């Protein structure tokens, strides 16, 4: 399962993400991971969540992020939910077909490995491709 939350800065994406992280910790029987750029979520999410600060790892492409997620799962099969806050800021990209391909890869990975993904994208939702829009 993949859920995309998309909107401009100040539209409530991060608040919604924080609420979903809390719900995942309380309702799911596995490990929860949150990938963000910067440390704005440090005090807002439960300490049980594995918070990963993307700047520490030099994310520079969607392929790198796919490999990173695959490595997280290979190291810990108990992960049930991965939250990615501000995808375009982590990868330093614009909304385009590569973002759509990444979201579709997440869907495939989710089905294969039984992991949920929630992804926020800071951009006008009207710019979303049809492939991304189906995950709203």
KAURTA-V20348 format. One record per backbone hydrogen bond with DSSP energy under -0.5 kcal/mol. NH is the residue of the N-H (numbers start at 1). CO is the residue of the C=O. If there is no record, write none. Layout:
NH_CO / NH_CO
//
This chain:
3_117 / 4_135 / 5_119 / 6_4 / 7_121 / 11_8 / 16_12 / 17_13 / 18_14 / 19_15 / 20_16 / 21_17 / 22_18 / 23_19 / 24_20 / 25_21 / 26_22 / 27_23 / 28_24 / 31_78 / 33_81 / 34_50 / 35_83 / 36_34 / 36_52 / 38_36 / 42_39 / 44_41 / 45_41 / 49_46 / 50_32 / 51_49 / 52_34 / 52_50 / 53_51 / 54_36 / 54_52 / 56_53 / 57_54 / 58_54 / 59_54 / 65_61 / 66_62 / 67_63 / 68_64 / 69_65 / 70_66 / 71_67 / 72_68 / 73_69 / 74_70 / 75_71 / 76_72 / 79_76 / 80_31 / 81_31 / 82_116 / 83_33 / 84_118 / 85_35 / 85_83 / 86_84 / 87_120 / 89_86 / 90_86 / 91_87 / 92_88 / 93_88 / 99_96 / 100_96 / 101_97 / 102_98 / 103_99 / 104_100 / 105_101 / 106_102 / 107_103 / 108_104 / 109_105 / 110_106 / 111_107 / 112_108 / 113_109 / 114_110 / 115_110 / 116_80 / 117_1 / 118_82 / 119_3 / 120_84 / 121_5 / 123_7 / 123_121 / 127_124 / 128_125 / 132_129 / 133_129 / 134_130 / 135_132 / 136_133
//
